Amino acid sequence: MDFYIPTFWKFVLFNHMEFGVIKKLYESGIIPPDERFIMGGSGMIYGVALRGYDDNQVGPKRGNYSSSYLPYGGETLLKYSLEYRFPISEQPTIYALAFVEAGNVWKNISTTDPFDLKRSAGVGIRFFMPALGMIGVDFGYGFDDIDPVGTTGYGKPQGWKTHFIFGMPF
């Protein structure tokens, strides 16, 4: 769900919310990993964007929780995003933005906690190129640790991440 709210001059407040639940068709069935929700990064590779975190690293994982464990995905997704966009140039279209985001992916609906969200904030810039579409770069700071076992330092923030955007991120 998206809302664009004009503020003053040509500044715009952009509000985005996403919620998703995947359910099995029958109780003994499984949901393939490539159909599950995954989150993190720019959302360009696969999944839902959450700037300030590495690509596809927010949510349930599989493996031994070493540095090489892989995202497994989850059945429930929740994400909020708020951007304040301000124009730099109209021709060509260039705008800067400041954002805050929060989101997470949970293994299933029974483990979903709408207050257990990974948070981030940052800034970015977008260029609209007629032949290529939207191109941009974001610098996001992830405030929360995504590793439940602590291989990245339990409680340690993800820190600054750079994300490149090609096309619209939402």
N, C-alpha and C positions, 0 to 999 in steps of 0.2 A: 504494500500500500504506500503510495507516494503522495506527498503534499508539497506544493511550491507556494511559498508565501512571500509576495513582494514586500520589502520593507521601505527603504527610501531610495531615491534616485533609481538605479537599476540593480540594487543589491537584492539578493533573493535568499530566503531561508528555506532549505530543502530538508524535508523530514521523510525518512524511509523506515518502514517496519516490515519484517518478514517473519512468518510463523509457518512451520510445516510439520506434518505428522505422516509417517509412512506406516501402513498397517498391512499385515499378511492377508492374503485372500482366504486362507484356511489355516487353522491352528498349527498343523504339522508342517506348514510351508516355511521357507526361509526367504529372506530378502537378500539378494546378491549384493556384495560389497560395492559394486559399481552403481547401484541404485540408491545407496544410502547417502545421507547428507554428510558433507565434510566442509570445513570452514577454515579460513585463514589466508593471509596475504592479499594479493590483488584480485583473487578469484578468476584469474586469467587461465590458469592451467586446467582446473577442474574444481568445481565447488563454489562456495559462497564467500565473497570477500569479507575480510576483517583485517583492516590495515593495522600495522603495528605488530603483526605476528607473521611467522613463516608460512609459506603456502601450505595449505591443507593440514596444518598441525593442531588445530583446535578441535577437540572432540575425542571420542574413543579411539584407542589404538590397539594394534595386535602385535604380538612378538614378546620379546623378553624385556622390554622397556630399556633397552640399551640405546646408544646413540643412533641405532639404525631401525628402531621400531617404526612400523608403518601405520598410517591412518586407516582405520577400519570403517569409520563412519557410524552414524547413529540414525535412529528412527524419528528423532524429534529435533527441531531447529527453532531458535528464536534469535532475532537480530533487530537492533535499533540503530539508526544512523541519523545524525543531524549535521548538516553542512551549512555554512554561511558563505555564499558565493558573491564575489564582487568583480565586476568587469574591469579589465585593463585596456582592452581594445575591442572595437566592434567589427572592424574589417582589417585584418582577419580576426575572427572571434578568439579572444584570449581572456581567460578569467582565472583568478586565484580563489582559493577556498581554505577555510579552516573547518576541521571536523572533529566530532566526538562519536565514538561507536561503542556498542556493547553487544555481545552475542555469545552463544554457545551451542553445542550439539551434544545431545545426550543419547545414551545407548537405547533407551526405550522410554515410553511415556511415563512409566512408573518411577523412573529415576530423574525425571525432569524437575528442575528447581529454577523458576523464573528469576530468582535473586542470585543464582550462581552464574554470573556473566563475566566474560573476559572483556576488559575495558581498554580502550585506546583513544588517543587524541593526536592531532597533527595538522599539517598544512600541505597544500598541493597546488599545482597549476595545470591548466588544461589549454590545449591549442586545438582548434578545429581546422583541419586541413581538408578542403573539398574532395580531393581524390582519395584520401586515406581515412577520413572520419576523425574521431576524437583521439588525441594523443596527450598523455599527461604523465606526471610524476608526482608521487605522494611521499611524504616523510611522516611516518606514524610511530608513536611511542606506545608499546604494549605495557600496560601497568601490572599485568598478572602473569604468574608462572603457568605454563600449560602442561607441565610434566607432573603427574600425580605421584611419581616415585622419587623424583628429585635429582635426576641425572643432570638437569640444568641448574640445580641449586634451588631446592624447594622454597617457595616464597620470593624468589628472585624475579624481578620484572623482566620481561622480554627485551625491553630497551628499544632503541631506535631501529627501524627497518625502512628500507627504500623500496617503493613499489612502482613499477612502470605500468601504465594503463594504455591499452589500445582498444578503442571502441568504448561504449558506455559501460561503467563499472556495475550498474545495477540492472 
